Amino acid sequence: MPGRMKFEELIIESSSVEMWIEETRLKKYTGYLQIEFRHFKFLLFIEEGIPTHGFRVIEDQLFSFSSLAAVLHSLEGGCMRFYETPPGFLHALLDIKFGDQIYGTLYTTFCDLEKLFRTLEQKAHTGSVDIDLPSAHCFVVMEKGTPCEIVCVPENREEETGTEESRKKMGTEVDTKTEAKTGTRITNKELTKQKMLKLILDEAVSENGIVKVFERRNPLTIFSPDPDEMCFWSNPRRLKLEFAFGQLGKEFEKLLDKRLTISQILDTLCVDFVEIAEIFTYLSAKGYIAREKVT
């Protein structure tokens, strides 16, 4: 994850959280708050001082947790760090999380990226293009076919910044003031976004990289069952959910033995219902779980 660390190892307690939120709001910081609490890891996106999206992180995958900002005060004893980033980085991550991947996974060895971007321009594409190269990880945020934000993060900053020539490999010298502020590679401001994009595409020709295109979508709105209903195994046969649904499935599987309400399950998992909706629907349809109104 890119960004310049602004606050390091703040221990979470009510007073520190209040002070941090106030400073962030007044100075209109943009970036993400990285939170560790017990065995949990979270990210809270901040745009111009306002918390926007919360996530639980499991193996580098983001799971929506919309109440993260509201419960931050309760994570006492945990620690948090704030990283300042360009807004384009957050926008790209949101497109990757909530958007639809189109064209599958593309490889720079076989794909003509200039033709790809011409196609995206013709189709007035809105979303993000994720270009993962050995030398840098780049995100191109597009609005109606036009690149509006471009962020590149060197894969190895020490190697990449070793010589002036290596710094120019992606195209131009780095704007050192911007890099010092954000910890993220931003090419000189006088370059147009079209030139910046061309530099990235030229570099991609000589590297073996992966490209993914995401079409912007609003977060899914899924009907949630009554949060006060209990949810539990109804079948003596217990399914192993980890294989199909990963760590979150494994945790959900264990909670079904405890006759908890759906609200309690979500609070324990630290995710929104949308993240377990697929598991829940499958188990309900197959008759593996039952629901019971709390009296």
NUMARFI-300949 format. One record per residue (C-alpha): residue number from 1; residue in one letter; x, y, z. Coordinates in steps of 0.5 Angstrom, whole numbers, plus 500, padded with zeros to 3 digits. Example, Ala and Ser with C-alpha at 12.3 -4.5 7.8 and 13.67 -1.06 7.14 Angstrom:
! residues 2
{pos=1 | code=A | x=525 | y=491 | z=516};
{pos=2 | code=S | x=527 | y=498 | z=514};
! end
This chain:
! residues 295
{pos=1 | code=M | x=500 | y=500 | z=500};
{pos=2 | code=P | x=503 | y=507 | z=498};
{pos=3 | code=G | x=503 | y=513 | z=502};
{pos=4 | code=R | x=507 | y=517 | z=507};
{pos=5 | code=M | x=506 | y=516 | z=514};
{pos=6 | code=K | x=503 | y=522 | z=517};
{pos=7 | code=F | x=501 | y=519 | z=524};
{pos=8 | code=E | x=505 | y=513 | z=527};
{pos=9 | code=E | x=503 | y=507 | z=532};
{pos=10 | code=L | x=497 | y=511 | z=535};
{pos=11 | code=I | x=495 | y=507 | z=541};
{pos=12 | code=I | x=487 | y=507 | z=540};
{pos=13 | code=E | x=483 | y=511 | z=546};
{pos=14 | code=S | x=478 | y=515 | z=546};
{pos=15 | code=S | x=482 | y=522 | z=547};
{pos=16 | code=S | x=487 | y=520 | z=542};
{pos=17 | code=V | x=481 | y=518 | z=537};
{pos=18 | code=E | x=478 | y=525 | z=538};
{pos=19 | code=M | x=484 | y=529 | z=537};
{pos=20 | code=W | x=486 | y=525 | z=531};
{pos=21 | code=I | x=479 | y=526 | z=528};
{pos=22 | code=E | x=479 | y=533 | z=529};
{pos=23 | code=E | x=486 | y=535 | z=526};
{pos=24 | code=T | x=484 | y=530 | z=520};
{pos=25 | code=R | x=478 | y=534 | z=519};
{pos=26 | code=L | x=481 | y=541 | z=520};
{pos=27 | code=K | x=487 | y=540 | z=515};
{pos=28 | code=K | x=483 | y=536 | z=510};
{pos=29 | code=Y | x=487 | y=530 | z=510};
{pos=30 | code=T | x=486 | y=525 | z=504};
{pos=31 | code=G | x=489 | y=518 | z=505};
{pos=32 | code=Y | x=487 | y=512 | z=509};
{pos=33 | code=L | x=488 | y=510 | z=516};
{pos=34 | code=Q | x=491 | y=503 | z=518};
{pos=35 | code=I | x=488 | y=500 | z=524};
{pos=36 | code=E | x=490 | y=493 | z=528};
{pos=37 | code=F | x=486 | y=491 | z=533};
{pos=38 | code=R | x=487 | y=484 | z=536};
{pos=39 | code=H | x=487 | y=479 | z=530};
{pos=40 | code=F | x=483 | y=484 | z=526};
{pos=41 | code=K | x=486 | y=489 | z=521};
{pos=42 | code=F | x=482 | y=495 | z=518};
{pos=43 | code=L | x=483 | y=500 | z=513};
{pos=44 | code=L | x=479 | y=507 | z=513};
{pos=45 | code=F | x=479 | y=511 | z=507};
{pos=46 | code=I | x=479 | y=519 | z=509};
{pos=47 | code=E | x=477 | y=524 | z=503};
{pos=48 | code=E | x=479 | y=531 | z=505};
{pos=49 | code=G | x=478 | y=530 | z=512};
{pos=50 | code=I | x=472 | y=526 | z=512};
{pos=51 | code=P | x=471 | y=518 | z=513};
{pos=52 | code=T | x=468 | y=515 | z=507};
{pos=53 | code=H | x=469 | y=508 | z=507};
{pos=54 | code=G | x=471 | y=502 | z=512};
{pos=55 | code=F | x=474 | y=495 | z=510};
{pos=56 | code=R | x=476 | y=489 | z=514};
{pos=57 | code=V | x=482 | y=487 | z=511};
{pos=58 | code=I | x=483 | y=479 | z=510};
{pos=59 | code=E | x=489 | y=477 | z=506};
{pos=60 | code=D | x=490 | y=483 | z=502};
{pos=61 | code=Q | x=482 | y=483 | z=500};
{pos=62 | code=L | x=478 | y=488 | z=502};
{pos=63 | code=F | x=471 | y=487 | z=506};
{pos=64 | code=S | x=466 | y=492 | z=507};
{pos=65 | code=F | x=465 | y=494 | z=514};
{pos=66 | code=S | x=461 | y=501 | z=514};
{pos=67 | code=S | x=460 | y=502 | z=521};
{pos=68 | code=L | x=468 | y=502 | z=522};
{pos=69 | code=A | x=468 | y=510 | z=523};
{pos=70 | code=A | x=463 | y=509 | z=528};
{pos=71 | code=V | x=466 | y=504 | z=532};
{pos=72 | code=L | x=473 | y=506 | z=532};
{pos=73 | code=H | x=473 | y=509 | z=539};
{pos=74 | code=S | x=471 | y=502 | z=542};
{pos=75 | code=L | x=477 | y=499 | z=539};
{pos=76 | code=E | x=481 | y=501 | z=545};
{pos=77 | code=G | x=488 | y=498 | z=546};
{pos=78 | code=G | x=489 | y=497 | z=538};
{pos=79 | code=C | x=494 | y=502 | z=534};
{pos=80 | code=M | x=493 | y=506 | z=528};
{pos=81 | code=R | x=497 | y=509 | z=523};
{pos=82 | code=F | x=495 | y=514 | z=518};
{pos=83 | code=Y | x=498 | y=515 | z=511};
{pos=84 | code=E | x=497 | y=521 | z=506};
{pos=85 | code=T | x=496 | y=519 | z=499};
{pos=86 | code=P | x=493 | y=522 | z=492};
{pos=87 | code=P | x=485 | y=521 | z=492};
{pos=88 | code=G | x=486 | y=518 | z=485};
{pos=89 | code=F | x=489 | y=512 | z=489};
{pos=90 | code=L | x=483 | y=511 | z=494};
{pos=91 | code=H | x=478 | y=512 | z=488};
{pos=92 | code=A | x=482 | y=506 | z=484};
{pos=93 | code=L | x=481 | y=502 | z=490};
{pos=94 | code=L | x=474 | y=503 | z=490};
{pos=95 | code=D | x=473 | y=501 | z=483};
{pos=96 | code=I | x=477 | y=495 | z=484};
{pos=97 | code=K | x=473 | y=493 | z=490};
{pos=98 | code=F | x=466 | y=495 | z=487};
{pos=99 | code=G | x=467 | y=495 | z=480};
{pos=100 | code=D | x=466 | y=490 | z=475};
{pos=101 | code=Q | x=472 | y=487 | z=472};
{pos=102 | code=I | x=472 | y=487 | z=464};
{pos=103 | code=Y | x=476 | y=483 | z=459};
{pos=104 | code=G | x=479 | y=479 | z=464};
{pos=105 | code=T | x=486 | y=479 | z=466};
{pos=106 | code=L | x=491 | y=482 | z=461};
{pos=107 | code=Y | x=498 | y=481 | z=460};
{pos=108 | code=T | x=503 | y=486 | z=457};
{pos=109 | code=T | x=506 | y=481 | z=453};
{pos=110 | code=F | x=500 | y=480 | z=449};
{pos=111 | code=C | x=496 | y=486 | z=449};
{pos=112 | code=D | x=497 | y=492 | z=446};
{pos=113 | code=L | x=495 | y=497 | z=451};
{pos=114 | code=E | x=495 | y=503 | z=447};
{pos=115 | code=K | x=489 | y=500 | z=443};
{pos=116 | code=L | x=486 | y=498 | z=449};
{pos=117 | code=F | x=486 | y=505 | z=452};
{pos=118 | code=R | x=483 | y=508 | z=445};
{pos=119 | code=T | x=478 | y=503 | z=446};
{pos=120 | code=L | x=476 | y=505 | z=453};
{pos=121 | code=E | x=476 | y=512 | z=450};
{pos=122 | code=Q | x=471 | y=510 | z=444};
{pos=123 | code=K | x=467 | y=507 | z=449};
{pos=124 | code=A | x=467 | y=513 | z=454};
{pos=125 | code=H | x=469 | y=508 | z=460};
{pos=126 | code=T | x=468 | y=510 | z=467};
{pos=127 | code=G | x=472 | y=506 | z=472};
{pos=128 | code=S | x=480 | y=504 | z=473};
{pos=129 | code=V | x=485 | y=501 | z=470};
{pos=130 | code=D | x=490 | y=497 | z=474};
{pos=131 | code=I | x=497 | y=496 | z=471};
{pos=132 | code=D | x=502 | y=492 | z=475};
{pos=133 | code=L | x=509 | y=492 | z=472};
{pos=134 | code=P | x=515 | y=489 | z=476};
{pos=135 | code=S | x=518 | y=496 | z=476};
{pos=136 | code=A | x=511 | y=500 | z=479};
{pos=137 | code=H | x=504 | y=499 | z=480};
{pos=138 | code=C | x=500 | y=504 | z=476};
{pos=139 | code=F | x=493 | y=506 | z=477};
{pos=140 | code=V | x=489 | y=510 | z=472};
{pos=141 | code=V | x=482 | y=513 | z=474};
{pos=142 | code=M | x=478 | y=514 | z=468};
{pos=143 | code=E | x=472 | y=519 | z=467};
{pos=144 | code=K | x=468 | y=518 | z=460};
{pos=145 | code=G | x=474 | y=515 | z=457};
{pos=146 | code=T | x=479 | y=520 | z=459};
{pos=147 | code=P | x=484 | y=519 | z=464};
{pos=148 | code=C | x=483 | y=524 | z=470};
{pos=149 | code=E | x=488 | y=521 | z=475};
{pos=150 | code=I | x=494 | y=517 | z=475};
{pos=151 | code=V | x=498 | y=514 | z=481};
{pos=152 | code=C | x=504 | y=510 | z=480};
{pos=153 | code=V | x=507 | y=507 | z=486};
{pos=154 | code=P | x=515 | y=504 | z=485};
{pos=155 | code=E | x=515 | y=496 | z=487};
{pos=156 | code=N | x=522 | y=498 | z=490};
{pos=157 | code=R | x=523 | y=505 | z=492};
{pos=158 | code=E | x=530 | y=504 | z=494};
{pos=159 | code=E | x=532 | y=501 | z=487};
{pos=160 | code=E | x=528 | y=505 | z=483};
{pos=161 | code=T | x=531 | y=512 | z=486};
{pos=162 | code=G | x=538 | y=509 | z=486};
{pos=163 | code=T | x=540 | y=514 | z=480};
{pos=164 | code=E | x=537 | y=519 | z=476};
{pos=165 | code=E | x=537 | y=515 | z=470};
{pos=166 | code=S | x=533 | y=510 | z=473};
{pos=167 | code=R | x=528 | y=515 | z=476};
{pos=168 | code=K | x=527 | y=517 | z=469};
{pos=169 | code=K | x=526 | y=510 | z=466};
{pos=170 | code=M | x=518 | y=511 | z=467};
{pos=171 | code=G | x=519 | y=517 | z=463};
{pos=172 | code=T | x=521 | y=524 | z=467};
{pos=173 | code=E | x=524 | y=526 | z=474};
{pos=174 | code=V | x=520 | y=525 | z=480};
{pos=175 | code=D | x=517 | y=531 | z=483};
{pos=176 | code=T | x=521 | y=530 | z=489};
{pos=177 | code=K | x=516 | y=535 | z=493};
{pos=178 | code=T | x=510 | y=531 | z=492};
{pos=179 | code=E | x=514 | y=525 | z=493};
{pos=180 | code=A | x=516 | y=527 | z=500};
{pos=181 | code=K | x=509 | y=529 | z=501};
{pos=182 | code=T | x=505 | y=523 | z=499};
{pos=183 | code=G | x=510 | y=517 | z=499};
{pos=184 | code=T | x=507 | y=516 | z=492};
{pos=185 | code=R | x=511 | y=517 | z=485};
{pos=186 | code=I | x=507 | y=523 | z=481};
{pos=187 | code=T | x=511 | y=525 | z=475};
{pos=188 | code=N | x=512 | y=533 | z=474};
{pos=189 | code=K | x=506 | y=537 | z=474};
{pos=190 | code=E | x=507 | y=540 | z=467};
{pos=191 | code=L | x=506 | y=533 | z=464};
{pos=192 | code=T | x=499 | y=532 | z=461};
{pos=193 | code=K | x=496 | y=526 | z=463};
{pos=194 | code=Q | x=496 | y=523 | z=456};
{pos=195 | code=K | x=504 | y=524 | z=456};
{pos=196 | code=M | x=504 | y=520 | z=463};
{pos=197 | code=L | x=500 | y=515 | z=460};
{pos=198 | code=K | x=504 | y=514 | z=454};
{pos=199 | code=L | x=510 | y=513 | z=459};
{pos=200 | code=I | x=507 | y=508 | z=463};
{pos=201 | code=L | x=505 | y=504 | z=456};
{pos=202 | code=D | x=512 | y=505 | z=453};
{pos=203 | code=E | x=515 | y=502 | z=459};
{pos=204 | code=A | x=509 | y=496 | z=459};
{pos=205 | code=V | x=512 | y=494 | z=453};
{pos=206 | code=S | x=518 | y=492 | z=455};
{pos=207 | code=E | x=516 | y=489 | z=462};
{pos=208 | code=N | x=512 | y=483 | z=463};
{pos=209 | code=G | x=506 | y=485 | z=467};
{pos=210 | code=I | x=498 | y=484 | z=469};
{pos=211 | code=V | x=493 | y=489 | z=467};
{pos=212 | code=K | x=486 | y=489 | z=469};
{pos=213 | code=V | x=480 | y=494 | z=467};
{pos=214 | code=F | x=474 | y=495 | z=472};
{pos=215 | code=E | x=468 | y=499 | z=470};
{pos=216 | code=R | x=465 | y=503 | z=476};
{pos=217 | code=R | x=459 | y=501 | z=479};
{pos=218 | code=N | x=455 | y=503 | z=486};
{pos=219 | code=P | x=456 | y=498 | z=492};
{pos=220 | code=L | x=451 | y=493 | z=492};
{pos=221 | code=T | x=445 | y=494 | z=496};
{pos=222 | code=I | x=443 | y=487 | z=498};
{pos=223 | code=F | x=436 | y=486 | z=502};
{pos=224 | code=S | x=439 | y=484 | z=509};
{pos=225 | code=P | x=434 | y=479 | z=514};
{pos=226 | code=D | x=432 | y=481 | z=521};
{pos=227 | code=P | x=438 | y=483 | z=525};
{pos=228 | code=D | x=435 | y=480 | z=531};
{pos=229 | code=E | x=434 | y=473 | z=528};
{pos=230 | code=M | x=438 | y=468 | z=531};
{pos=231 | code=C | x=442 | y=464 | z=525};
{pos=232 | code=F | x=445 | y=457 | z=527};
{pos=233 | code=W | x=446 | y=450 | z=523};
{pos=234 | code=S | x=440 | y=446 | z=522};
{pos=235 | code=N | x=443 | y=440 | z=519};
{pos=236 | code=P | x=448 | y=435 | z=523};
{pos=237 | code=R | x=452 | y=435 | z=517};
{pos=238 | code=R | x=457 | y=441 | z=518};
{pos=239 | code=L | x=460 | y=444 | z=511};
{pos=240 | code=K | x=467 | y=446 | z=511};
{pos=241 | code=L | x=466 | y=453 | z=508};
{pos=242 | code=E | x=473 | y=455 | z=508};
{pos=243 | code=F | x=475 | y=452 | z=502};
{pos=244 | code=A | x=470 | y=456 | z=498};
{pos=245 | code=F | x=469 | y=462 | z=502};
{pos=246 | code=G | x=476 | y=463 | z=505};
{pos=247 | code=Q | x=478 | y=466 | z=512};
{pos=248 | code=L | x=471 | y=469 | z=513};
{pos=249 | code=G | x=467 | y=463 | z=511};
{pos=250 | code=K | x=471 | y=459 | z=516};
{pos=251 | code=E | x=470 | y=464 | z=522};
{pos=252 | code=F | x=462 | y=464 | z=520};
{pos=253 | code=E | x=462 | y=457 | z=520};
{pos=254 | code=K | x=464 | y=457 | z=527};
{pos=255 | code=L | x=459 | y=462 | z=529};
{pos=256 | code=L | x=453 | y=458 | z=527};
{pos=257 | code=D | x=455 | y=453 | z=533};
{pos=258 | code=K | x=453 | y=459 | z=538};
{pos=259 | code=R | x=446 | y=461 | z=536};
{pos=260 | code=L | x=447 | y=468 | z=535};
{pos=261 | code=T | x=443 | y=473 | z=532};
{pos=262 | code=I | x=445 | y=476 | z=525};
{pos=263 | code=S | x=447 | y=482 | z=528};
{pos=264 | code=Q | x=452 | y=479 | z=533};
{pos=265 | code=I | x=455 | y=475 | z=527};
{pos=266 | code=L | x=456 | y=481 | z=523};
{pos=267 | code=D | x=459 | y=485 | z=529};
{pos=268 | code=T | x=464 | y=479 | z=531};
{pos=269 | code=L | x=466 | y=478 | z=523};
{pos=270 | code=C | x=467 | y=486 | z=523};
{pos=271 | code=V | x=463 | y=486 | z=516};
{pos=272 | code=D | x=457 | y=488 | z=512};
{pos=273 | code=F | x=452 | y=483 | z=511};
{pos=274 | code=V | x=453 | y=484 | z=503};
{pos=275 | code=E | x=460 | y=480 | z=505};
{pos=276 | code=I | x=456 | y=474 | z=507};
{pos=277 | code=A | x=450 | y=474 | z=503};
{pos=278 | code=E | x=453 | y=469 | z=498};
{pos=279 | code=I | x=454 | y=464 | z=504};
{pos=280 | code=F | x=448 | y=466 | z=507};
{pos=281 | code=T | x=444 | y=465 | z=501};
{pos=282 | code=Y | x=447 | y=458 | z=499};
{pos=283 | code=L | x=446 | y=455 | z=506};
{pos=284 | code=S | x=439 | y=457 | z=507};
{pos=285 | code=A | x=437 | y=455 | z=500};
{pos=286 | code=K | x=440 | y=448 | z=501};
{pos=287 | code=G | x=437 | y=447 | z=508};
{pos=288 | code=Y | x=444 | y=447 | z=512};
{pos=289 | code=I | x=442 | y=453 | z=517};
{pos=290 | code=A | x=435 | y=456 | z=520};
{pos=291 | code=R | x=433 | y=462 | z=523};
{pos=292 | code=E | x=429 | y=463 | z=529};
{pos=293 | code=K | x=426 | y=470 | z=532};
{pos=294 | code=V | x=428 | y=472 | z=538};
{pos=295 | code=T | x=423 | y=472 | z=544};
! end
